[in-house]
Amino acid sequence: MLNCSDCQIESKLRKNIDVLSFNVTRLHHVYVILENIVFLFIYWFCFFIFETAVYFRDYNCLVSSSKASLSHLISQPEGGNVAVIAVGGASEALDARPGSLTLQVRKGFIKLALKHGAQLVPVFSFGENELFDQMENPAGSSLRRLQNRLQSIMGVAVPLFHARGVFQYSFGLIPYRRPIHTVVGKPIPVVQNPSPSSEDIKGLHQVYLENLTELFEHHKLTFGLDEDQHLTFT
């Protein structure tokens, strides 16, 4: 039978354990925050260096995605150059979610392909949009309006994303450990047309979307997607 002294000791022990658990939890939260602050600093520093290199000179085979740069690449008489473009651009970064691509209004690359007679090759990377989770930012929301405003000022998109940390998997800015499988489709023949009409551009654009959709549907089951998952073009 416990006396009052034993009850007081037990009560103090429980309080000490609760305080210790609370402190450990707080320490873990502080550690996660500090870890992500350090990673964020390194990330933006590297991003700044990379962007500066891309903007001011060719770096390791990377060139500007301007019309002049792309035209120079694919108009060389000896051929042999391939221009690989992330067609969605900054706008797509704000809608980077599984199965969604910003392509409906992207037709500049189609026009260039027609002008120079360059073949179009559909490419899709399974798992790319699953590397991070992004905060919900539907069109018209306060967050999306702020992101659009920042994009118009800085020229780059500012998505609010998160994934895992360096030594923990609950929260952080390092991508999830998930594979990316890139598949390449058959080249789409393009007949050179120095002055393509709107109908020419629209027709080839539709062919490109159809080929990209076919490429996705052909490989989706191989890489773990469900039968009812389909591409969405925005």
C-alpha positions as CSV (number, residue, x, y, z in Angstrom):
1,M,0.0,0.0,0.0
2,L,1.4,3.4,-1.0
3,N,1.7,6.2,1.5
4,C,1.4,9.9,0.8
5,S,5.1,10.3,0.4
6,D,5.2,7.6,-2.3
7,C,2.2,9.3,-4.1
8,Q,4.1,12.7,-4.1
9,I,7.2,11.1,-5.5
10,E,5.2,9.4,-8.3
11,S,3.4,12.6,-9.1
12,K,6.7,14.5,-9.4
13,L,8.2,11.7,-11.6
14,R,5.2,12.0,-14.0
15,K,5.5,15.8,-14.1
16,N,9.2,15.5,-14.9
17,I,8.5,12.9,-17.6
18,D,5.9,15.2,-19.2
19,V,8.2,18.2,-19.1
20,L,11.0,16.1,-20.7
21,S,8.7,14.8,-23.4
22,F,7.5,18.4,-24.1
23,N,11.1,19.7,-24.3
24,V,12.1,16.8,-26.7
25,T,9.2,17.7,-28.9
26,R,10.1,21.4,-28.9
27,L,13.7,20.5,-29.6
28,H,12.7,18.4,-32.6
29,H,10.6,21.3,-34.0
30,V,13.4,23.8,-33.6
31,Y,15.8,21.3,-35.3
32,V,13.5,20.9,-38.3
33,I,13.0,24.7,-38.6
34,L,16.8,25.3,-38.5
35,E,17.5,22.5,-40.9
36,N,15.1,24.0,-43.5
37,I,16.3,27.5,-43.0
38,V,19.9,26.4,-43.8
39,F,18.7,24.4,-46.8
40,L,16.6,27.3,-48.0
41,F,19.6,29.6,-47.9
42,I,21.8,27.2,-49.8
43,Y,19.0,26.5,-52.3
44,W,18.4,30.2,-53.1
45,F,22.1,30.9,-53.3
46,C,22.6,28.2,-55.8
47,F,19.5,29.2,-57.7
48,F,20.8,32.8,-58.0
49,I,24.2,31.6,-59.3
50,F,22.5,29.2,-61.8
51,E,20.0,31.9,-63.1
52,T,22.8,34.4,-63.5
53,A,24.9,31.9,-65.6
54,V,21.9,31.1,-67.8
55,Y,20.9,34.8,-68.3
56,F,24.3,36.1,-69.2
57,R,26.1,33.4,-71.1
58,D,25.8,29.8,-72.2
59,Y,26.7,27.5,-69.4
60,N,27.3,23.8,-69.8
61,C,25.1,23.6,-73.0
62,L,22.3,25.6,-71.4
63,V,21.0,28.6,-73.5
64,S,18.3,31.1,-73.2
65,S,14.8,29.9,-74.2
66,S,14.3,33.0,-76.3
67,K,13.2,32.8,-79.9
68,A,16.5,34.0,-81.1
69,S,18.5,31.4,-79.2
70,L,16.2,28.5,-80.3
71,S,16.2,29.7,-83.9
72,H,20.0,29.8,-83.9
73,L,20.2,26.2,-82.6
74,I,17.8,24.6,-85.1
75,S,18.6,26.6,-88.2
76,Q,22.2,25.4,-88.5
77,P,22.7,24.0,-92.1
78,E,24.8,21.1,-90.8
79,G,22.1,20.1,-88.3
80,G,22.9,17.9,-85.3
81,N,21.4,20.3,-82.7
82,V,18.5,19.4,-80.4
83,A,16.6,22.0,-78.4
84,V,15.0,20.6,-75.3
85,I,12.4,22.9,-73.8
86,A,10.4,22.9,-70.6
87,V,7.4,24.2,-72.5
88,G,5.2,25.0,-69.5
89,G,7.6,27.7,-68.2
90,A,7.1,29.7,-65.0
91,S,3.3,29.4,-65.2
92,E,3.4,25.6,-65.0
93,A,5.5,25.7,-61.8
94,L,2.4,27.1,-60.0
95,D,0.3,24.2,-61.3
96,A,2.9,21.5,-60.9
97,R,0.7,18.6,-59.8
98,P,0.5,15.0,-61.0
99,G,-1.0,14.7,-64.5
100,S,-1.2,18.5,-65.2
101,L,0.7,20.2,-68.0
102,T,0.5,23.8,-69.2
103,L,0.3,23.3,-73.0
104,Q,-3.0,24.6,-74.3
105,V,-1.7,28.1,-74.9
106,R,1.9,27.2,-75.6
107,K,2.3,27.4,-79.3
108,G,5.5,29.4,-79.8
109,F,7.6,26.2,-80.1
110,I,5.2,24.9,-82.7
111,K,5.7,28.0,-84.9
112,L,9.5,27.8,-84.6
113,A,9.4,24.1,-85.6
114,L,7.3,25.0,-88.7
115,K,9.6,27.9,-89.7
116,H,12.7,25.8,-89.6
117,G,11.3,22.4,-90.5
118,A,12.5,20.9,-87.2
119,Q,10.9,17.6,-86.0
120,L,9.0,17.7,-82.7
121,V,9.6,14.9,-80.2
122,P,7.2,14.4,-77.4
123,V,8.8,13.6,-74.0
124,F,7.2,12.9,-70.7
125,S,8.7,12.3,-67.2
126,F,6.7,10.1,-64.9
127,G,7.1,11.0,-61.3
128,E,8.5,14.5,-61.8
129,N,5.5,16.3,-60.2
130,E,5.4,13.8,-57.3
131,L,8.8,15.0,-56.0
132,F,7.2,17.8,-54.0
133,D,3.8,18.7,-52.5
134,Q,2.6,22.2,-53.3
135,M,0.2,24.4,-51.2
136,E,-3.2,24.8,-52.7
137,N,-3.3,27.9,-54.9
138,P,-6.3,27.8,-57.2
139,A,-6.8,30.5,-59.7
140,G,-8.3,33.6,-58.1
141,S,-7.1,32.8,-54.6
142,S,-5.2,35.3,-52.5
143,L,-2.0,33.2,-52.7
144,R,-2.3,32.8,-56.5
145,R,-2.7,36.5,-57.0
146,L,0.4,37.2,-54.8
147,Q,2.4,34.6,-56.8
148,N,1.3,36.1,-60.1
149,R,2.3,39.5,-58.9
150,L,5.7,38.3,-57.8
151,Q,6.2,36.5,-61.1
152,S,5.4,39.7,-63.1
153,I,8.0,41.6,-61.0
154,M,10.8,39.0,-60.8
155,G,10.2,37.0,-64.0
156,V,10.3,33.7,-62.1
157,A,7.5,31.8,-60.4
158,V,7.5,31.4,-56.6
159,P,5.7,28.1,-55.8
160,L,5.3,27.2,-52.1
161,F,6.4,23.6,-52.0
162,H,7.5,21.2,-49.3
163,A,8.7,17.6,-49.1
164,R,11.2,16.1,-46.6
165,G,14.2,17.1,-44.6
166,V,17.8,15.9,-44.6
167,F,17.5,13.6,-41.6
168,Q,13.7,13.3,-41.2
169,Y,10.8,12.6,-43.6
170,S,8.1,14.7,-42.0
171,F,8.8,18.1,-43.5
172,G,11.5,19.9,-45.5
173,L,12.6,21.2,-48.9
174,I,14.5,18.2,-50.2
175,P,12.5,16.1,-52.8
176,Y,10.9,12.9,-51.8
177,R,12.8,9.7,-52.6
178,R,10.8,8.8,-55.7
179,P,12.0,7.6,-59.1
180,I,11.6,9.6,-62.3
181,H,11.1,7.7,-65.6
182,T,11.5,9.8,-68.8
183,V,10.0,8.3,-71.9
184,V,10.7,9.6,-75.4
185,G,8.1,9.3,-78.2
186,K,8.5,9.1,-82.0
187,P,9.6,12.2,-83.9
188,I,6.8,14.1,-85.5
189,P,7.7,15.0,-89.1
190,V,7.4,18.8,-89.8
191,V,7.3,20.3,-93.3
192,Q,9.2,23.6,-93.3
193,N,6.9,26.6,-93.8
194,P,8.6,30.1,-93.4
195,S,5.3,31.8,-92.9
196,P,2.9,29.4,-91.1
197,S,-0.7,30.5,-90.7
198,S,-2.7,30.3,-87.5
199,E,-4.4,27.2,-88.9
200,D,-1.0,25.5,-89.6
201,I,0.2,26.2,-86.0
202,K,-3.1,25.0,-84.5
203,G,-3.1,21.8,-86.5
204,L,0.5,20.8,-85.6
205,H,-0.1,21.8,-82.0
206,Q,-3.1,19.4,-81.9
207,V,-1.0,16.6,-83.4
208,Y,1.7,17.2,-80.7
209,L,-0.9,17.0,-77.9
210,E,-2.3,13.8,-79.3
211,N,1.2,12.2,-79.6
212,L,2.1,13.3,-76.1
213,T,-1.2,11.8,-74.8
214,E,-0.6,8.6,-76.6
215,L,2.9,8.4,-75.1
216,F,1.5,8.9,-71.6
217,E,-1.3,6.3,-72.1
218,H,1.1,3.7,-73.5
219,H,3.5,3.9,-70.5
220,K,1.3,4.9,-67.5
221,L,0.6,1.3,-66.3
222,T,4.3,0.4,-66.5
223,F,5.2,3.2,-64.0
224,G,2.4,2.5,-61.5
225,L,-0.4,4.8,-62.6
226,D,-4.0,3.8,-62.6
227,E,-6.0,3.1,-65.7
228,D,-8.3,6.0,-65.1
229,Q,-5.5,8.6,-64.8
230,H,-5.1,10.8,-67.8
231,L,-3.2,13.9,-68.8
232,T,-4.8,17.3,-68.2
233,F,-3.7,20.2,-70.5
234,T,-4.2,23.7,-69.2
